[in-house]
């Protein structure tokens, strides 16, 4: 069948208009959520660097290269007072293997990561947001940023930030979920089995609650506490993790050596800096491993930096350089503090 040239041009023009028109509408919707994220991040971190592409947004501030406590891999992470995030728009619903980990904050030692993937049904697209939080990131910032991201594809996109009262109420609900009924109606073994089953499904919040119930049923049994601690850290319940670790290190000298660093991690994350300094110093007394000592001194040094405590920074830097003399940034900071003292 022969199609006249003018008719063919007309058809192609119409098709092009429809295709590009749909792209423009989609791009405008994507850019709207990007703009909302960018606006809020810049409000909270005025010096943040933001880069945007048609379907991507990246922001970072105060980034450093760090060797993971547990993975031992080098990674770029936000330093104290910093932030980092990657946002992309992709076609269809999110279907990667880590789908079960969405909306669960994962502890990485010096920071935590959070992945969200809200779906826009009308456009058949999803937004993938990977967020990186140092331990001093405020609860308010996290919750407002999550609310903006989760609003993608909904009428809530233009909603305002959560009020202080809403944030406080949300925090209370999350931290005080009742497990008293489980304590009254089940056995220790049942709660431990339910906790293990939840962990197998990567349901860390469920595991945390079942281990909490188990601790109330058998307050003097501590063999499940390492898993309880892990469930607390994976869900960001650092205050509860702190209590769990405190009990662990008190059970025996062996457990003190094994878990005192985790106790320190929880204290740092929950901003209990004075107690963290005490526990880190005790951990240094117990440690015989050079790499572990280096990590502990770095944690102590970071507290000194956060507190603007020159005496703590100076003493910690001196000790750190004895076992790790190649750390030029530590040496430079020490020189700077000594110059300030002389002046």
PLY file of the C-alpha trace (Angstrom):
ply
format ascii 1.0
element vertex 343
property float x
property float y
property float z
element edge 342
property int vertex1
property int vertex2
end_header
0.00 0.00 0.00
1.39 3.37 -1.03
1.08 6.23 1.52
1.36 9.77 0.10
4.47 11.58 1.32
2.50 14.47 2.89
0.27 12.02 4.76
3.33 10.17 6.03
4.90 13.40 7.27
1.61 14.34 8.97
1.42 10.95 10.72
5.02 11.13 11.89
4.54 14.67 13.15
1.42 13.68 15.09
3.17 10.64 16.55
6.18 12.74 17.49
3.92 15.26 19.21
2.21 12.54 21.23
5.47 10.89 22.26
7.32 14.07 23.17
4.21 15.54 24.77
4.04 12.53 27.10
7.74 12.92 27.88
7.28 16.60 28.70
4.43 15.85 31.10
6.46 13.10 32.76
9.59 15.26 32.95
7.64 18.06 34.58
6.31 15.69 37.25
9.76 14.24 37.89
11.35 17.66 38.03
8.70 18.74 40.54
9.74 16.11 43.08
13.42 16.77 42.34
12.86 20.47 43.01
11.06 19.69 46.26
13.93 17.45 47.42
16.56 19.98 46.36
14.75 22.83 48.10
14.47 20.94 51.38
18.06 19.63 51.35
19.45 23.11 50.62
17.31 24.57 53.41
18.81 22.09 55.87
22.37 22.10 54.42
22.94 25.52 52.77
26.38 24.55 51.37
25.30 21.22 49.86
26.32 20.48 46.26
23.41 19.40 44.04
23.68 18.05 40.48
20.67 17.27 38.30
20.01 15.42 35.08
16.61 14.80 33.42
15.95 11.68 35.50
18.68 11.91 38.17
19.54 14.02 41.18
22.62 13.77 43.42
23.50 15.81 46.48
26.45 15.66 48.87
28.15 17.71 51.54
31.23 17.00 53.70
32.18 13.71 52.02
35.16 11.56 53.01
36.57 8.17 52.02
36.22 5.63 54.80
37.04 1.94 55.28
33.90 0.20 56.52
34.03 -1.17 60.07
32.47 -4.45 59.06
32.78 -4.70 55.26
36.43 -3.47 55.20
35.62 -1.86 51.83
36.55 1.71 50.94
33.48 3.86 50.49
32.54 7.49 50.14
30.47 8.52 53.13
29.18 11.78 54.59
31.25 13.00 57.52
29.63 14.33 60.71
27.41 17.25 59.78
27.25 16.07 56.15
24.74 14.34 53.89
24.62 12.38 50.62
21.85 11.05 48.39
21.14 9.66 44.92
17.68 9.89 43.33
16.65 8.44 39.96
13.39 7.87 38.10
13.07 4.48 36.42
10.37 2.71 34.42
7.84 0.31 35.98
7.71 -0.85 39.59
10.84 -1.51 41.62
11.64 -5.23 41.39
15.31 -5.67 42.42
16.33 -8.47 44.76
16.71 -6.06 47.67
13.05 -5.04 47.52
12.50 -6.50 51.01
15.03 -3.99 52.40
13.16 -0.90 51.21
12.33 1.68 53.87
14.65 -0.04 56.38
17.58 2.02 57.65
20.76 -0.06 57.53
23.61 0.65 59.96
27.09 0.88 58.40
29.03 1.84 61.54
29.85 5.53 60.92
26.59 6.13 59.06
23.34 4.52 58.00
21.77 4.04 54.58
18.11 4.17 53.63
16.57 3.08 50.33
13.07 4.06 49.16
11.31 3.28 45.88
7.79 4.81 45.71
5.74 3.94 42.62
3.88 6.43 40.40
1.01 4.35 39.02
-0.24 6.96 36.54
3.18 7.25 34.86
4.21 3.62 35.52
7.53 4.85 36.95
9.24 4.54 40.29
11.63 6.81 42.14
14.74 5.16 43.59
16.23 7.14 46.48
19.40 5.98 48.27
20.18 8.21 51.25
23.28 8.25 53.43
23.08 9.65 56.98
25.97 10.20 59.42
25.07 9.38 63.00
24.37 13.02 63.88
21.62 13.48 61.25
18.51 14.86 62.92
15.32 12.81 63.17
13.40 15.83 61.83
15.47 16.00 58.64
15.15 12.27 57.98
11.39 12.19 58.46
10.69 15.26 56.31
12.95 14.03 53.50
11.28 10.59 53.59
7.84 12.23 53.46
8.79 14.23 50.36
10.18 11.16 48.59
7.23 8.94 49.50
4.86 11.56 48.12
6.11 10.85 44.58
3.16 9.96 42.37
0.59 11.07 44.93
-1.31 14.23 45.68
0.94 14.69 48.71
3.79 16.00 46.58
2.95 19.59 47.39
2.25 18.98 51.08
4.23 20.95 53.64
6.81 19.59 56.05
5.70 17.67 59.12
5.13 19.89 62.13
7.21 19.54 65.31
4.16 18.00 67.02
3.68 15.47 64.21
7.35 14.52 64.29
7.29 14.12 68.06
4.15 11.99 67.93
5.60 9.81 65.17
8.81 9.29 67.14
6.85 8.32 70.24
4.70 5.81 68.36
7.74 4.23 66.72
9.75 3.96 69.93
6.95 2.75 72.22
5.25 -0.04 70.26
3.59 -2.23 72.86
4.69 -5.84 73.28
3.02 -6.41 76.66
0.39 -8.72 75.18
3.09 -11.03 73.83
4.80 -11.09 77.22
1.56 -12.13 78.93
0.40 -14.73 76.39
3.53 -16.44 74.99
6.74 -18.18 76.09
10.38 -17.23 75.68
10.89 -19.98 73.10
7.94 -18.80 71.02
9.25 -15.22 70.95
12.77 -16.33 70.00
11.42 -18.49 67.16
9.29 -15.59 65.90
12.29 -13.25 66.09
14.48 -15.65 64.09
11.75 -16.10 61.48
11.43 -12.31 61.17
15.19 -11.98 60.69
15.17 -14.60 57.94
12.63 -12.42 56.10
14.75 -9.31 56.84
11.85 -7.97 58.90
14.18 -6.23 61.36
11.44 -4.24 63.09
9.47 -7.41 63.78
12.62 -9.12 65.05
13.39 -6.18 67.34
9.94 -6.31 68.91
10.03 -10.09 69.45
13.50 -9.90 71.02
12.27 -7.06 73.21
9.39 -9.27 74.37
11.85 -12.13 75.00
14.01 -9.84 77.15
10.97 -8.94 79.26
9.92 -12.60 79.63
13.45 -13.69 80.64
15.31 -10.58 81.89
18.35 -12.58 83.07
18.93 -14.51 79.84
21.36 -12.82 77.46
22.36 -15.40 74.84
20.04 -13.83 72.22
21.17 -10.25 72.94
23.73 -10.04 70.07
20.89 -10.67 67.58
18.67 -8.28 69.55
21.37 -5.61 69.24
21.64 -6.23 65.49
17.86 -5.84 65.03
17.93 -2.56 66.99
20.75 -1.06 64.90
19.17 -2.11 61.60
16.00 -0.25 62.52
17.76 2.80 63.96
16.69 2.23 67.59
20.04 3.34 68.96
18.78 4.11 72.46
17.49 0.56 72.77
20.70 -0.81 71.20
22.64 1.12 73.83
20.69 -0.55 76.66
21.13 -4.01 75.10
24.89 -3.55 74.65
25.27 -2.15 78.18
23.76 -5.35 79.61
25.93 -7.53 77.35
29.23 -5.98 78.46
28.24 -6.42 82.11
27.55 -10.15 81.87
31.18 -11.34 81.77
34.76 -10.14 81.06
34.67 -12.07 77.78
31.47 -10.33 76.66
32.93 -6.98 77.66
35.84 -7.54 75.27
33.54 -8.83 72.51
30.82 -6.19 72.66
32.28 -3.02 74.14
32.93 -1.54 70.69
29.31 -2.13 69.73
28.31 -0.43 72.99
30.42 2.55 71.97
28.84 2.59 68.48
25.36 2.79 70.01
26.40 5.55 72.41
27.88 7.61 69.57
24.80 7.08 67.40
22.45 8.10 70.22
24.63 11.20 70.87
25.53 10.20 74.40
29.01 11.60 73.85
30.25 11.80 77.46
29.43 8.14 78.12
30.81 7.23 74.67
34.18 8.79 75.58
34.29 6.72 78.78
33.40 3.48 76.96
35.80 4.11 74.05
38.66 4.63 76.49
37.74 1.39 78.25
37.62 -0.38 74.87
41.12 0.93 74.10
42.37 -0.54 77.38
40.95 -3.95 76.43
42.01 -3.94 72.77
45.19 -5.65 71.58
44.46 -5.31 67.85
46.10 -2.40 66.01
43.30 -1.98 63.48
40.66 -1.99 66.18
42.63 0.59 68.19
42.81 2.79 65.09
39.02 2.60 64.63
38.44 3.37 68.31
40.77 6.37 68.26
39.02 7.67 65.12
35.66 7.41 66.88
37.07 9.26 69.90
38.63 11.88 67.64
35.32 12.45 65.86
33.60 13.10 69.19
36.28 15.67 70.01
35.72 17.37 66.65
31.95 17.40 67.13
32.33 18.86 70.64
35.05 21.34 69.55
37.13 19.90 72.40
40.72 20.78 71.49
42.16 18.94 74.50
40.44 15.69 73.49
41.42 16.16 69.84
45.06 16.79 70.78
45.43 13.85 73.18
43.61 11.45 70.86
45.60 12.56 67.80
48.87 11.99 69.65
47.87 8.45 70.60
46.48 7.69 67.15
49.68 8.79 65.40
51.72 6.41 67.57
49.99 3.40 66.01
49.06 4.93 62.63
51.77 7.51 61.76
50.78 7.91 58.10
47.53 9.77 58.79
48.50 13.18 57.47
45.10 14.78 58.06
45.31 13.87 61.76
48.85 15.27 61.96
47.74 18.48 60.23
44.87 18.96 62.68
47.24 18.39 65.60
49.68 21.01 64.26
46.82 23.47 63.84
45.65 22.99 67.44
49.17 23.42 68.80
49.58 26.66 66.83
46.29 27.90 68.25
47.47 27.11 71.79
50.68 29.07 71.30
48.85 32.09 69.94
0 1
1 2
2 3
3 4
4 5
5 6
6 7
7 8
8 9
9 10
10 11
11 12
12 13
13 14
14 15
15 16
16 17
17 18
18 19
19 20
20 21
21 22
22 23
23 24
24 25
25 26
26 27
27 28
28 29
29 30
30 31
31 32
32 33
33 34
34 35
35 36
36 37
37 38
38 39
39 40
40 41
41 42
42 43
43 44
44 45
45 46
46 47
47 48
48 49
49 50
50 51
51 52
52 53
53 54
54 55
55 56
56 57
57 58
58 59
59 60
60 61
61 62
62 63
63 64
64 65
65 66
66 67
67 68
68 69
69 70
70 71
71 72
72 73
73 74
74 75
75 76
76 77
77 78
78 79
79 80
80 81
81 82
82 83
83 84
84 85
85 86
86 87
87 88
88 89
89 90
90 91
91 92
92 93
93 94
94 95
95 96
96 97
97 98
98 99
99 100
100 101
101 102
102 103
103 104
104 105
105 106
106 107
107 108
108 109
109 110
110 111
111 112
112 113
113 114
114 115
115 116
116 117
117 118
118 119
119 120
120 121
121 122
122 123
123 124
124 125
125 126
126 127
127 128
128 129
129 130
130 131
131 132
132 133
133 134
134 135
135 136
136 137
137 138
138 139
139 140
140 141
141 142
142 143
143 144
144 145
145 146
146 147
147 148
148 149
149 150
150 151
151 152
152 153
153 154
154 155
155 156
156 157
157 158
158 159
159 160
160 161
161 162
162 163
163 164
164 165
165 166
166 167
167 168
168 169
169 170
170 171
171 172
172 173
173 174
174 175
175 176
176 177
177 178
178 179
179 180
180 181
181 182
182 183
183 184
184 185
185 186
186 187
187 188
188 189
189 190
190 191
191 192
192 193
193 194
194 195
195 196
196 197
197 198
198 199
199 200
200 201
201 202
202 203
203 204
204 205
205 206
206 207
207 208
208 209
209 210
210 211
211 212
212 213
213 214
214 215
215 216
216 217
217 218
218 219
219 220
220 221
221 222
222 223
223 224
224 225
225 226
226 227
227 228
228 229
229 230
230 231
231 232
232 233
233 234
234 235
235 236
236 237
237 238
238 239
239 240
240 241
241 242
242 243
243 244
244 245
245 246
246 247
247 248
248 249
249 250
250 251
251 252
252 253
253 254
254 255
255 256
256 257
257 258
258 259
259 260
260 261
261 262
262 263
263 264
264 265
265 266
266 267
267 268
268 269
269 270
270 271
271 272
272 273
273 274
274 275
275 276
276 277
277 278
278 279
279 280
280 281
281 282
282 283
283 284
284 285
285 286
286 287
287 288
288 289
289 290
290 291
291 292
292 293
293 294
294 295
295 296
296 297
297 298
298 299
299 300
300 301
301 302
302 303
303 304
304 305
305 306
306 307
307 308
308 309
309 310
310 311
311 312
312 313
313 314
314 315
315 316
316 317
317 318
318 319
319 320
320 321
321 322
322 323
323 324
324 325
325 326
326 327
327 328
328 329
329 330
330 331
331 332
332 333
333 334
334 335
335 336
336 337
337 338
338 339
339 340
340 341
341 342
